[in-house]
Amino acid sequence: MTNFYLDSNPKLPNHKCELHYVCPETCPNLPAIIERIQLGNLPDLKTAIHIARRKFYNQAHLIKECSHCSNAPSH
Ligand SMILES: [Zn+2]
């Protein structure tokens, strides 16, 4: 199990046109604690994205998996 985060808050008006990326706590692209939203301790990235899209259903189409974490073979 890993802690997953959303890298920005979709409810903030200044982020309305941006994409929001889901990352595990090990991601080097994660922003500071105050700028990210904890999604919980989850089994994988796919589950984390599902949780994030359900939580912010109005912006679900803007929520993506972190390209670094989904493409990198390993750290
Ligand atoms: Zn990442």
N, CA, C, O and the ligand as a Tripos MOL2 file, in Angstrom:
@<TRIPOS>MOLECULE
protein
  301   299    76     0     0
PROTEIN
NO_CHARGES

@<TRIPOS>ATOM
      1 N           0.8410   -1.1990    0.0000 N.3       1 MET1
      2 CA          0.0000    0.0000    0.0000 C.3       1 MET1
      3 C           0.8800    1.2530    0.0000 C.2       1 MET1
      4 O           1.9420    1.2930    0.6210 O.2       1 MET1
      5 N           0.4130    2.2500   -0.7000 N.am      2 THR2
      6 CA          1.1730    3.4950   -0.8380 C.3       2 THR2
      7 C           0.2220    4.6760   -0.6470 C.2       2 THR2
      8 O          -0.9530    4.6070   -1.0080 O.2       2 THR2
      9 N           0.7410    5.7470   -0.0830 N.am      3 ASN3
     10 CA         -0.0380    6.9730   -0.0090 C.3       3 ASN3
     11 C          -0.0470    7.6490   -1.3710 C.2       3 ASN3
     12 O           1.0040    7.8510   -1.9790 O.2       3 ASN3
     13 N          -1.2480    8.0010   -1.8500 N.am      4 PHE4
     14 CA         -1.3620    8.6990   -3.1280 C.3       4 PHE4
     15 C          -1.8900   10.1110   -2.9030 C.2       4 PHE4
     16 O          -2.6440   10.3730   -1.9670 O.2       4 PHE4
     17 N          -1.4710   11.0110   -3.7880 N.am      5 TYR5
     18 CA         -1.8500   12.4180   -3.6920 C.3       5 TYR5
     19 C          -2.2990   12.9530   -5.0460 C.2       5 TYR5
     20 O          -1.8980   12.4640   -6.1020 O.2       5 TYR5
     21 N          -3.1450   13.9730   -4.9750 N.am      6 LEU6
     22 CA         -3.4630   14.7730   -6.1440 C.3       6 LEU6
     23 C          -2.5530   15.9960   -6.0420 C.2       6 LEU6
     24 O          -2.4550   16.6030   -4.9750 O.2       6 LEU6
     25 N          -1.8850   16.3660   -7.1410 N.am      7 ASP7
     26 CA         -0.8440   17.3990   -7.0580 C.3       7 ASP7
     27 C          -1.3660   18.8330   -7.0010 C.2       7 ASP7
     28 O          -0.5720   19.7680   -6.8910 O.2       7 ASP7
     29 N          -2.6880   19.0260   -7.0740 N.am      8 SER8
     30 CA         -3.2450   20.3670   -6.9350 C.3       8 SER8
     31 C          -4.7190   20.2340   -6.5720 C.2       8 SER8
     32 O          -5.2960   19.1520   -6.6750 O.2       8 SER8
     33 N          -5.3210   21.3370   -6.1470 N.am      9 ASN9
     34 CA         -6.7070   21.2910   -5.7020 C.3       9 ASN9
     35 C          -7.6560   21.7410   -6.8110 C.2       9 ASN9
     36 O          -7.6790   22.9230   -7.1550 O.2       9 ASN9
     37 N          -8.4440   20.8130   -7.3800 N.am     10 PRO10
     38 CA         -9.3490   21.1740   -8.4780 C.3      10 PRO10
     39 C         -10.4200   22.1850   -8.0720 C.2      10 PRO10
     40 O         -11.0500   22.7910   -8.9390 O.2      10 PRO10
     41 N         -10.6330   22.3730   -6.7840 N.am     11 LYS11
     42 CA        -11.6610   23.3210   -6.3320 C.3      11 LYS11
     43 C         -11.1730   24.7640   -6.3150 C.2      11 LYS11
     44 O         -11.9740   25.6910   -6.1960 O.2      11 LYS11
     45 N          -9.8670   24.9560   -6.4340 N.am     12 LEU12
     46 CA         -9.3510   26.3210   -6.4680 C.3      12 LEU12
     47 C          -9.5800   26.9170   -7.8490 C.2      12 LEU12
     48 O          -9.2330   26.2990   -8.8560 O.2      12 LEU12
     49 N         -10.1710   28.1330   -7.9070 N.am     13 PRO13
     50 CA        -10.5300   28.7250   -9.1960 C.3      13 PRO13
     51 C          -9.3410   28.9330  -10.1260 C.2      13 PRO13
     52 O          -9.5000   28.8260  -11.3420 O.2      13 PRO13
     53 N          -8.1660   29.2230   -9.6030 N.am     14 ASN14
     54 CA         -7.0150   29.4740  -10.4650 C.3      14 ASN14
     55 C          -6.4480   28.2060  -11.0940 C.2      14 ASN14
     56 O          -5.5170   28.2700  -11.8970 O.2      14 ASN14
     57 N          -7.0070   27.0570  -10.7310 N.am     15 HIS15
     58 CA         -6.5360   25.8080  -11.3190 C.3      15 HIS15
     59 C          -7.5730   25.2270  -12.2920 C.2      15 HIS15
     60 O          -7.4250   24.0940  -12.7510 O.2      15 HIS15
     61 N          -8.5990   25.9860  -12.6000 N.am     16 LYS16
     62 CA         -9.7240   25.3870  -13.3310 C.3      16 LYS16
     63 C          -9.3780   24.9010  -14.7370 C.2      16 LYS16
     64 O         -10.0430   24.0060  -15.2580 O.2      16 LYS16
     65 N          -8.3590   25.4700  -15.3510 N.am     17 CYS17
     66 CA         -8.0120   25.0370  -16.6980 C.3      17 CYS17
     67 C          -6.8300   24.0720  -16.7260 C.2      17 CYS17
     68 O          -6.4140   23.6240  -17.7940 O.2      17 CYS17
     69 N          -6.3060   23.7640  -15.5840 N.am     18 GLU18
     70 CA         -5.1340   22.9040  -15.5280 C.3      18 GLU18
     71 C          -5.5110   21.4460  -15.3560 C.2      18 GLU18
     72 O          -6.6210   21.1090  -14.9430 O.2      18 GLU18
     73 N          -4.5530   20.5920  -15.6850 N.am     19 LEU19
     74 CA         -4.7070   19.1720  -15.3920 C.3      19 LEU19
     75 C          -4.2260   18.9130  -13.9750 C.2      19 LEU19
     76 O          -3.3450   19.6040  -13.4640 O.2      19 LEU19
     77 N          -4.8110   17.9190  -13.3610 N.am     20 HIS20
     78 CA         -4.4330   17.5400  -12.0000 C.3      20 HIS20
     79 C          -3.8870   16.1210  -12.0420 C.2      20 HIS20
     80 O          -4.5440   15.2010  -12.5300 O.2      20 HIS20
     81 N          -2.6850   15.9600  -11.5280 N.am     21 TYR21
     82 CA         -2.0270   14.6550  -11.6250 C.3      21 TYR21
     83 C          -2.0530   13.8950  -10.3140 C.2      21 TYR21
     84 O          -1.8770   14.4570   -9.2340 O.2      21 TYR21
     85 N          -2.2810   12.5870  -10.4470 N.am     22 VAL22
     86 CA         -2.2740   11.6940   -9.2880 C.3      22 VAL22
     87 C          -0.8900   11.0470   -9.1860 C.2      22 VAL22
     88 O          -0.3840   10.4830  -10.1570 O.2      22 VAL22
     89 N          -0.2890   11.1370   -8.0050 N.am     23 CYS23
     90 CA          1.0660   10.6210   -7.7820 C.3      23 CYS23
     91 C           1.1520    9.8610   -6.4620 C.2      23 CYS23
     92 O           0.4570   10.1900   -5.5000 O.2      23 CYS23
     93 N           2.0130    8.8380   -6.4230 N.am     24 PRO24
     94 CA          2.3200    8.2130   -5.1310 C.3      24 PRO24
     95 C           3.2770    9.1070   -4.3420 C.2      24 PRO24
     96 O           3.8890   10.0180   -4.9010 O.2      24 PRO24
     97 N           3.3990    8.8430   -3.0580 N.am     25 GLU25
     98 CA          4.2520    9.6840   -2.2080 C.3      25 GLU25
     99 C           5.7230    9.6470   -2.6280 C.2      25 GLU25
    100 O           6.4980   10.5240   -2.2500 O.2      25 GLU25
    101 N           6.1030    8.6420   -3.4020 N.am     26 THR26
    102 CA          7.4930    8.5160   -3.8390 C.3      26 THR26
    103 C           7.8050    9.3580   -5.0730 C.2      26 THR26
    104 O           8.9600    9.4210   -5.4930 O.2      26 THR26
    105 N           6.8130    9.9960   -5.6540 N.am     27 CYS27
    106 CA          7.0220   10.7500   -6.8960 C.3      27 CYS27
    107 C           7.8910   11.9840   -6.6720 C.2      27 CYS27
    108 O           7.6490   12.7570   -5.7440 O.2      27 CYS27
    109 N           8.9130   12.1710   -7.5280 N.am     28 PRO28
    110 CA          9.7750   13.3580   -7.3930 C.3      28 PRO28
    111 C           9.0710   14.6370   -7.8400 C.2      28 PRO28
    112 O           9.5550   15.7320   -7.5550 O.2      28 PRO28
    113 N           7.9440   14.5210   -8.5320 N.am     29 ASN29
    114 CA          7.2200   15.7030   -9.0140 C.3      29 ASN29
    115 C           6.2060   16.2430   -8.0130 C.2      29 ASN29
    116 O           5.5740   17.2680   -8.2660 O.2      29 ASN29
    117 N           6.0450   15.5740   -6.8950 N.am     30 LEU30
    118 CA          5.0330   16.0080   -5.9170 C.3      30 LEU30
    119 C           5.3430   17.3940   -5.3730 C.2      30 LEU30
    120 O           6.4850   17.6770   -5.0100 O.2      30 LEU30
    121 N           4.3390   18.2600   -5.3150 N.am     31 PRO31
    122 CA          4.5350   19.5960   -4.7330 C.3      31 PRO31
    123 C           4.5540   19.5480   -3.2060 C.2      31 PRO31
    124 O           4.4070   18.4850   -2.6040 O.2      31 PRO31
    125 N           4.7370   20.7150   -2.5940 N.am     32 ALA32
    126 CA          4.7570   20.8160   -1.1350 C.3      32 ALA32
    127 C           3.4430   20.3130   -0.5310 C.2      32 ALA32
    128 O           2.4020   20.3180   -1.1880 O.2      32 ALA32
    129 N           3.5090   19.8850    0.7180 N.am     33 ILE33
    130 CA          2.3460   19.2990    1.4050 C.3      33 ILE33
    131 C           1.1040   20.1890    1.3210 C.2      33 ILE33
    132 O           0.0000   19.6860    1.1140 O.2      33 ILE33
    133 N           1.2700   21.5000    1.4780 N.am     34 ILE34
    134 CA          0.1000   22.3900    1.4690 C.3      34 ILE34
    135 C          -0.5440   22.5000    0.0910 C.2      34 ILE34
    136 O          -1.6900   22.9360   -0.0180 O.2      34 ILE34
    137 N           0.1770   22.1100   -0.9680 N.am     35 GLU35
    138 CA         -0.3690   22.2300   -2.3260 C.3      35 GLU35
    139 C          -0.9260   20.9200   -2.8630 C.2      35 GLU35
    140 O          -1.4010   20.8680   -3.9970 O.2      35 GLU35
    141 N          -0.8730   19.8540   -2.0530 N.am     36 ARG36
    142 CA         -1.3680   18.5760   -2.5660 C.3      36 ARG36
    143 C          -2.4790   18.0430   -1.6800 C.2      36 ARG36
    144 O          -2.6230   18.4530   -0.5280 O.2      36 ARG36
    145 N          -3.2580   17.1280   -2.2260 N.am     37 ILE37
    146 CA         -4.4030   16.5670   -1.5120 C.3      37 ILE37
    147 C          -4.1760   15.0740   -1.3280 C.2      37 ILE37
    148 O          -3.9430   14.3470   -2.2930 O.2      37 ILE37
    149 N          -4.2460   14.6300   -0.0910 N.am     38 GLN38
    150 CA         -4.0460   13.2110    0.1670 C.3      38 GLN38
    151 C          -5.2790   12.4140   -0.2430 C.2      38 GLN38
    152 O          -6.4010   12.7430    0.1410 O.2      38 GLN38
    153 N          -5.0580   11.3680   -1.0240 N.am     39 LEU39
    154 CA         -6.1680   10.5150   -1.4670 C.3      39 LEU39
    155 C          -6.3130    9.2890   -0.5850 C.2      39 LEU39
    156 O          -7.3710    8.6610   -0.5520 O.2      39 LEU39
    157 N          -5.2450    8.9460    0.1320 N.am     40 GLY40
    158 CA         -5.3020    7.8090    1.0400 C.3      40 GLY40
    159 C          -4.2470    6.7650    0.7280 C.2      40 GLY40
    160 O          -3.4750    6.8920   -0.2230 O.2      40 GLY40
    161 N          -4.2350    5.7290    1.5570 N.am     41 ASN41
    162 CA         -3.2950    4.6280    1.4250 C.3      41 ASN41
    163 C          -3.9420    3.5850    0.5120 C.2      41 ASN41
    164 O          -4.8790    2.8980    0.9180 O.2      41 ASN41
    165 N          -3.4430    3.4690   -0.7190 N.am     42 LEU42
    166 CA         -4.1410    2.6880   -1.7490 C.3      42 LEU42
    167 C          -3.2170    1.6800   -2.4220 C.2      42 LEU42
    168 O          -1.9980    1.8460   -2.4020 O.2      42 LEU42
    169 N          -3.7960    0.6240   -3.0230 N.am     43 PRO43
    170 CA         -2.9840   -0.4450   -3.6110 C.3      43 PRO43
    171 C          -2.2390   -0.0470   -4.8890 C.2      43 PRO43
    172 O          -1.1280   -0.5260   -5.1190 O.2      43 PRO43
    173 N          -2.8280    0.8240   -5.7310 N.am     44 ASP44
    174 CA         -2.1410    1.1840   -6.9790 C.3      44 ASP44
    175 C          -2.6470    2.5170   -7.5460 C.2      44 ASP44
    176 O          -3.6120    3.1040   -7.0570 O.2      44 ASP44
    177 N          -1.9570    2.9640   -8.5910 N.am     45 LEU45
    178 CA         -2.2480    4.2570   -9.2110 C.3      45 LEU45
    179 C          -3.6560    4.2860   -9.8110 C.2      45 LEU45
    180 O          -4.3480    5.3020   -9.7380 O.2      45 LEU45
    181 N          -4.0690    3.1740  -10.3970 N.am     46 LYS46
    182 CA         -5.3940    3.0920  -11.0110 C.3      46 LYS46
    183 C          -6.5040    3.3590   -9.9810 C.2      46 LYS46
    184 O          -7.4510    4.0990  -10.2460 O.2      46 LYS46
    185 N          -6.3650    2.7470   -8.8220 N.am     47 THR47
    186 CA         -7.3400    2.9600   -7.7450 C.3      47 THR47
    187 C          -7.3210    4.4180   -7.2990 C.2      47 THR47
    188 O          -8.3700    5.0150   -7.0590 O.2      47 THR47
    189 N          -6.1210    4.9850   -7.1890 N.am     48 ALA48
    190 CA         -5.9820    6.3750   -6.7450 C.3      48 ALA48
    191 C          -6.6760    7.3350   -7.7110 C.2      48 ALA48
    192 O          -7.3140    8.2980   -7.2850 O.2      48 ALA48
    193 N          -6.5510    7.0700   -9.0020 N.am     49 ILE49
    194 CA         -7.2120    7.9180   -9.9990 C.3      49 ILE49
    195 C          -8.7300    7.7930   -9.8830 C.2      49 ILE49
    196 O          -9.4540    8.7830   -9.9830 O.2      49 ILE49
    197 N          -9.1930    6.5880   -9.6740 N.am     50 HIS50
    198 CA        -10.6210    6.3580   -9.4940 C.3      50 HIS50
    199 C         -11.1620    7.1490   -8.2960 C.2      50 HIS50
    200 O         -12.2100    7.7880   -8.3860 O.2      50 HIS50
    201 N         -10.4420    7.0980   -7.1860 N.am     51 ILE51
    202 CA        -10.8360    7.8200   -5.9730 C.3      51 ILE51
    203 C         -10.8350    9.3360   -6.2270 C.2      51 ILE51
    204 O         -11.7630   10.0420   -5.8320 O.2      51 ILE51
    205 N          -9.7920    9.8150   -6.8830 N.am     52 ALA52
    206 CA         -9.6760   11.2610   -7.1510 C.3      52 ALA52
    207 C         -10.8030   11.7460   -8.0530 C.2      52 ALA52
    208 O         -11.3670   12.8170   -7.8290 O.2      52 ALA52
    209 N         -11.1320   10.9490   -9.0800 N.am     53 ARG53
    210 CA        -12.2050   11.3440  -10.0170 C.3      53 ARG53
    211 C         -13.5720   11.3150   -9.3430 C.2      53 ARG53
    212 O         -14.4510   12.1060   -9.6860 O.2      53 ARG53
    213 N         -13.7520   10.4190   -8.3980 N.am     54 ARG54
    214 CA        -15.0210   10.3570   -7.6770 C.3      54 ARG54
    215 C         -15.1470   11.5280   -6.7120 C.2      54 ARG54
    216 O         -16.2210   12.1040   -6.5400 O.2      54 ARG54
    217 N         -14.0180   11.8670   -6.0840 N.am     55 LYS55
    218 CA        -13.9810   12.9500   -5.1050 C.3      55 LYS55
    219 C         -14.2160   14.3060   -5.7750 C.2      55 LYS55
    220 O         -14.9010   15.1680   -5.2240 O.2      55 LYS55
    221 N         -13.6410   14.4860   -6.9670 N.am     56 PHE56
    222 CA        -13.7730   15.7470   -7.7070 C.3      56 PHE56
    223 C         -14.4610   15.4640   -9.0380 C.2      56 PHE56
    224 O         -13.8880   15.6910  -10.1030 O.2      56 PHE56
    225 N         -15.7070   14.9630   -8.9650 N.am     57 TYR57
    226 CA        -16.3730   14.4870  -10.1780 C.3      57 TYR57
    227 C         -16.5990   15.5790  -11.2160 C.2      57 TYR57
    228 O         -16.6950   15.2840  -12.4070 O.2      57 TYR57
    229 N         -16.6870   16.8420  -10.7840 N.am     58 ASN58
    230 CA        -16.8610   17.9310  -11.7520 C.3      58 ASN58
    231 C         -15.6270   18.1400  -12.6250 C.2      58 ASN58
    232 O         -15.7230   18.6360  -13.7480 O.2      58 ASN58
    233 N         -14.4680   17.7540  -12.0930 N.am     59 GLN59
    234 CA        -13.2200   17.9310  -12.8500 C.3      59 GLN59
    235 C         -12.6070   16.5850  -13.2210 C.2      59 GLN59
    236 O         -11.4080   16.5020  -13.4870 O.2      59 GLN59
    237 N         -13.4120   15.5410  -13.2400 N.am     60 ALA60
    238 CA        -12.8810   14.1860  -13.4600 C.3      60 ALA60
    239 C         -12.0780   14.0670  -14.7590 C.2      60 ALA60
    240 O         -11.0850   13.3420  -14.8190 O.2      60 ALA60
    241 N         -12.5180   14.7850  -15.7940 N.am     61 HIS61
    242 CA        -11.8190   14.7070  -17.0840 C.3      61 HIS61
    243 C         -10.4520   15.3810  -17.0450 C.2      61 HIS61
    244 O          -9.6360   15.1800  -17.9460 O.2      61 HIS61
    245 N         -10.1940   16.1810  -16.0060 N.am     62 LEU62
    246 CA         -8.9000   16.8720  -15.8940 C.3      62 LEU62
    247 C          -7.9050   16.1020  -15.0230 C.2      62 LEU62
    248 O          -6.7460   16.4950  -14.8950 O.2      62 LEU62
    249 N          -8.3610   15.0210  -14.4380 N.am     63 ILE63
    250 CA         -7.5000   14.2560  -13.5270 C.3      63 ILE63
    251 C          -6.8180   13.1230  -14.2850 C.2      63 ILE63
    252 O          -7.4770   12.2530  -14.8540 O.2      63 ILE63
    253 N          -5.4960   13.1470  -14.2810 N.am     64 LYS64
    254 CA         -4.6980   12.1690  -15.0400 C.3      64 LYS64
    255 C          -3.6730   11.5180  -14.1110 C.2      64 LYS64
    256 O          -3.3920   11.9990  -13.0140 O.2      64 LYS64
    257 N          -3.1290   10.4000  -14.6020 N.am     65 GLU65
    258 CA         -2.0280    9.8150  -13.8480 C.3      65 GLU65
    259 C          -0.7570   10.6010  -14.1620 C.2      65 GLU65
    260 O          -0.5730   11.0880  -15.2780 O.2      65 GLU65
    261 N           0.1030   10.7150  -13.1760 N.am     66 CYS66
    262 CA          1.3790   11.4000  -13.3600 C.3      66 CYS66
    263 C           2.1750   10.6840  -14.4420 C.2      66 CYS66
    264 O           2.3870    9.4740  -14.3590 O.2      66 CYS66
    265 N           2.6240   11.4380  -15.4740 N.am     67 SER67
    266 CA          3.3370   10.7990  -16.5830 C.3      67 SER67
    267 C           4.6670   10.2080  -16.1180 C.2      67 SER67
    268 O           5.1050    9.1730  -16.6210 O.2      67 SER67
    269 N           5.2920   10.8620  -15.1740 N.am     68 HIS68
    270 CA          6.5580   10.3300  -14.6410 C.3      68 HIS68
    271 C           6.3400    8.9590  -14.0230 C.2      68 HIS68
    272 O           7.0950    8.0230  -14.2830 O.2      68 HIS68
    273 N           5.3020    8.8480  -13.2030 N.am     69 CYS69
    274 CA          5.0710    7.6040  -12.4840 C.3      69 CYS69
    275 C           4.5070    6.4960  -13.3770 C.2      69 CYS69
    276 O           4.7840    5.3190  -13.1420 O.2      69 CYS69
    277 N           3.7250    6.8500  -14.3910 N.am     70 SER70
    278 CA          3.1390    5.8140  -15.2320 C.3      70 SER70
    279 C           4.1030    5.3400  -16.3080 C.2      70 SER70
    280 O           3.9710    4.2170  -16.7930 O.2      70 SER70
    281 N           5.0860    6.1820  -16.6990 N.am     71 ASN71
    282 CA          6.0190    5.8080  -17.7680 C.3      71 ASN71
    283 C           7.3550    5.2800  -17.2560 C.2      71 ASN71
    284 O           7.9760    4.4310  -17.8970 O.2      71 ASN71
    285 N           7.7910    5.7720  -16.1210 N.am     72 ALA72
    286 CA          9.1090    5.3580  -15.6140 C.3      72 ALA72
    287 C           9.1030    3.8730  -15.2700 C.2      72 ALA72
    288 O           8.2420    3.4240  -14.5130 O.2      72 ALA72
    289 N          10.0530    3.0970  -15.8130 N.am     73 PRO73
    290 CA         10.1150    1.6750  -15.4850 C.3      73 PRO73
    291 C          10.4160    1.4610  -13.9980 C.2      73 PRO73
    292 O           9.8790    0.5440  -13.3780 O.2      73 PRO73
    293 N          11.2580    2.2950  -13.4430 N.am     74 SER74
    294 CA         11.5350    2.2270  -12.0130 C.3      74 SER74
    295 C          12.2390    3.5030  -11.5940 C.2      74 SER74
    296 O          12.6700    4.2830  -12.4430 O.2      74 SER74
    297 N          12.3570    3.7200  -10.3150 N.am     75 HIS75
    298 CA         12.9990    4.9520   -9.8380 C.3      75 HIS75
    299 C          14.5010    4.7890   -9.6910 C.2      75 HIS75
    300 O          15.1890    5.7310   -9.2990 O.2      75 HIS75
    301 ZN          4.4460   11.0950  -10.2090 Zn       76 ZN76
@<TRIPOS>BOND
     1     1     2 1
     2     2     3 1
     3     3     4 2
     4     3     5 am
     5     5     6 1
     6     6     7 1
     7     7     8 2
     8     7     9 am
     9     9    10 1
    10    10    11 1
    11    11    12 2
    12    11    13 am
    13    13    14 1
    14    14    15 1
    15    15    16 2
    16    15    17 am
    17    17    18 1
    18    18    19 1
    19    19    20 2
    20    19    21 am
    21    21    22 1
    22    22    23 1
    23    23    24 2
    24    23    25 am
    25    25    26 1
    26    26    27 1
    27    27    28 2
    28    27    29 am
    29    29    30 1
    30    30    31 1
    31    31    32 2
    32    31    33 am
    33    33    34 1
    34    34    35 1
    35    35    36 2
    36    35    37 am
    37    37    38 1
    38    38    39 1
    39    39    40 2
    40    39    41 am
    41    41    42 1
    42    42    43 1
    43    43    44 2
    44    43    45 am
    45    45    46 1
    46    46    47 1
    47    47    48 2
    48    47    49 am
    49    49    50 1
    50    50    51 1
    51    51    52 2
    52    51    53 am
    53    53    54 1
    54    54    55 1
    55    55    56 2
    56    55    57 am
    57    57    58 1
    58    58    59 1
    59    59    60 2
    60    59    61 am
    61    61    62 1
    62    62    63 1
    63    63    64 2
    64    63    65 am
    65    65    66 1
    66    66    67 1
    67    67    68 2
    68    67    69 am
    69    69    70 1
    70    70    71 1
    71    71    72 2
    72    71    73 am
    73    73    74 1
    74    74    75 1
    75    75    76 2
    76    75    77 am
    77    77    78 1
    78    78    79 1
    79    79    80 2
    80    79    81 am
    81    81    82 1
    82    82    83 1
    83    83    84 2
    84    83    85 am
    85    85    86 1
    86    86    87 1
    87    87    88 2
    88    87    89 am
    89    89    90 1
    90    90    91 1
    91    91    92 2
    92    91    93 am
    93    93    94 1
    94    94    95 1
    95    95    96 2
    96    95    97 am
    97    97    98 1
    98    98    99 1
    99    99   100 2
   100    99   101 am
   101   101   102 1
   102   102   103 1
   103   103   104 2
   104   103   105 am
   105   105   106 1
   106   106   107 1
   107   107   108 2
   108   107   109 am
   109   109   110 1
   110   110   111 1
   111   111   112 2
   112   111   113 am
   113   113   114 1
   114   114   115 1
   115   115   116 2
   116   115   117 am
   117   117   118 1
   118   118   119 1
   119   119   120 2
   120   119   121 am
   121   121   122 1
   122   122   123 1
   123   123   124 2
   124   123   125 am
   125   125   126 1
   126   126   127 1
   127   127   128 2
   128   127   129 am
   129   129   130 1
   130   130   131 1
   131   131   132 2
   132   131   133 am
   133   133   134 1
   134   134   135 1
   135   135   136 2
   136   135   137 am
   137   137   138 1
   138   138   139 1
   139   139   140 2
   140   139   141 am
   141   141   142 1
   142   142   143 1
   143   143   144 2
   144   143   145 am
   145   145   146 1
   146   146   147 1
   147   147   148 2
   148   147   149 am
   149   149   150 1
   150   150   151 1
   151   151   152 2
   152   151   153 am
   153   153   154 1
   154   154   155 1
   155   155   156 2
   156   155   157 am
   157   157   158 1
   158   158   159 1
   159   159   160 2
   160   159   161 am
   161   161   162 1
   162   162   163 1
   163   163   164 2
   164   163   165 am
   165   165   166 1
   166   166   167 1
   167   167   168 2
   168   167   169 am
   169   169   170 1
   170   170   171 1
   171   171   172 2
   172   171   173 am
   173   173   174 1
   174   174   175 1
   175   175   176 2
   176   175   177 am
   177   177   178 1
   178   178   179 1
   179   179   180 2
   180   179   181 am
   181   181   182 1
   182   182   183 1
   183   183   184 2
   184   183   185 am
   185   185   186 1
   186   186   187 1
   187   187   188 2
   188   187   189 am
   189   189   190 1
   190   190   191 1
   191   191   192 2
   192   191   193 am
   193   193   194 1
   194   194   195 1
   195   195   196 2
   196   195   197 am
   197   197   198 1
   198   198   199 1
   199   199   200 2
   200   199   201 am
   201   201   202 1
   202   202   203 1
   203   203   204 2
   204   203   205 am
   205   205   206 1
   206   206   207 1
   207   207   208 2
   208   207   209 am
   209   209   210 1
   210   210   211 1
   211   211   212 2
   212   211   213 am
   213   213   214 1
   214   214   215 1
   215   215   216 2
   216   215   217 am
   217   217   218 1
   218   218   219 1
   219   219   220 2
   220   219   221 am
   221   221   222 1
   222   222   223 1
   223   223   224 2
   224   223   225 am
   225   225   226 1
   226   226   227 1
   227   227   228 2
   228   227   229 am
   229   229   230 1
   230   230   231 1
   231   231   232 2
   232   231   233 am
   233   233   234 1
   234   234   235 1
   235   235   236 2
   236   235   237 am
   237   237   238 1
   238   238   239 1
   239   239   240 2
   240   239   241 am
   241   241   242 1
   242   242   243 1
   243   243   244 2
   244   243   245 am
   245   245   246 1
   246   246   247 1
   247   247   248 2
   248   247   249 am
   249   249   250 1
   250   250   251 1
   251   251   252 2
   252   251   253 am
   253   253   254 1
   254   254   255 1
   255   255   256 2
   256   255   257 am
   257   257   258 1
   258   258   259 1
   259   259   260 2
   260   259   261 am
   261   261   262 1
   262   262   263 1
   263   263   264 2
   264   263   265 am
   265   265   266 1
   266   266   267 1
   267   267   268 2
   268   267   269 am
   269   269   270 1
   270   270   271 1
   271   271   272 2
   272   271   273 am
   273   273   274 1
   274   274   275 1
   275   275   276 2
   276   275   277 am
   277   277   278 1
   278   278   279 1
   279   279   280 2
   280   279   281 am
   281   281   282 1
   282   282   283 1
   283   283   284 2
   284   283   285 am
   285   285   286 1
   286   286   287 1
   287   287   288 2
   288   287   289 am
   289   289   290 1
   290   290   291 1
   291   291   292 2
   292   291   293 am
   293   293   294 1
   294   294   295 1
   295   295   296 2
   296   295   297 am
   297   297   298 1
   298   298   299 1
   299   299   300 2
@<TRIPOS>SUBSTRUCTURE
     1 MET1         2 RESIDUE 1 A MET
     2 THR2         6 RESIDUE 1 A THR
     3 ASN3        10 RESIDUE 1 A ASN
     4 PHE4        14 RESIDUE 1 A PHE
     5 TYR5        18 RESIDUE 1 A TYR
     6 LEU6        22 RESIDUE 1 A LEU
     7 ASP7        26 RESIDUE 1 A ASP
     8 SER8        30 RESIDUE 1 A SER
     9 ASN9        34 RESIDUE 1 A ASN
    10 PRO10       38 RESIDUE 1 A PRO
    11 LYS11       42 RESIDUE 1 A LYS
    12 LEU12       46 RESIDUE 1 A LEU
    13 PRO13       50 RESIDUE 1 A PRO
    14 ASN14       54 RESIDUE 1 A ASN
    15 HIS15       58 RESIDUE 1 A HIS
    16 LYS16       62 RESIDUE 1 A LYS
    17 CYS17       66 RESIDUE 1 A CYS
    18 GLU18       70 RESIDUE 1 A GLU
    19 LEU19       74 RESIDUE 1 A LEU
    20 HIS20       78 RESIDUE 1 A HIS
    21 TYR21       82 RESIDUE 1 A TYR
    22 VAL22       86 RESIDUE 1 A VAL
    23 CYS23       90 RESIDUE 1 A CYS
    24 PRO24       94 RESIDUE 1 A PRO
    25 GLU25       98 RESIDUE 1 A GLU
    26 THR26      102 RESIDUE 1 A THR
    27 CYS27      106 RESIDUE 1 A CYS
    28 PRO28      110 RESIDUE 1 A PRO
    29 ASN29      114 RESIDUE 1 A ASN
    30 LEU30      118 RESIDUE 1 A LEU
    31 PRO31      122 RESIDUE 1 A PRO
    32 ALA32      126 RESIDUE 1 A ALA
    33 ILE33      130 RESIDUE 1 A ILE
    34 ILE34      134 RESIDUE 1 A ILE
    35 GLU35      138 RESIDUE 1 A GLU
    36 ARG36      142 RESIDUE 1 A ARG
    37 ILE37      146 RESIDUE 1 A ILE
    38 GLN38      150 RESIDUE 1 A GLN
    39 LEU39      154 RESIDUE 1 A LEU
    40 GLY40      158 RESIDUE 1 A GLY
    41 ASN41      162 RESIDUE 1 A ASN
    42 LEU42      166 RESIDUE 1 A LEU
    43 PRO43      170 RESIDUE 1 A PRO
    44 ASP44      174 RESIDUE 1 A ASP
    45 LEU45      178 RESIDUE 1 A LEU
    46 LYS46      182 RESIDUE 1 A LYS
    47 THR47      186 RESIDUE 1 A THR
    48 ALA48      190 RESIDUE 1 A ALA
    49 ILE49      194 RESIDUE 1 A ILE
    50 HIS50      198 RESIDUE 1 A HIS
    51 ILE51      202 RESIDUE 1 A ILE
    52 ALA52      206 RESIDUE 1 A ALA
    53 ARG53      210 RESIDUE 1 A ARG
    54 ARG54      214 RESIDUE 1 A ARG
    55 LYS55      218 RESIDUE 1 A LYS
    56 PHE56      222 RESIDUE 1 A PHE
    57 TYR57      226 RESIDUE 1 A TYR
    58 ASN58      230 RESIDUE 1 A ASN
    59 GLN59      234 RESIDUE 1 A GLN
    60 ALA60      238 RESIDUE 1 A ALA
    61 HIS61      242 RESIDUE 1 A HIS
    62 LEU62      246 RESIDUE 1 A LEU
    63 ILE63      250 RESIDUE 1 A ILE
    64 LYS64      254 RESIDUE 1 A LYS
    65 GLU65      258 RESIDUE 1 A GLU
    66 CYS66      262 RESIDUE 1 A CYS
    67 SER67      266 RESIDUE 1 A SER
    68 HIS68      270 RESIDUE 1 A HIS
    69 CYS69      274 RESIDUE 1 A CYS
    70 SER70      278 RESIDUE 1 A SER
    71 ASN71      282 RESIDUE 1 A ASN
    72 ALA72      286 RESIDUE 1 A ALA
    73 PRO73      290 RESIDUE 1 A PRO
    74 SER74      294 RESIDUE 1 A SER
    75 HIS75      298 RESIDUE 1 A HIS
    76 ZN76       301 GROUP 0 **** ****
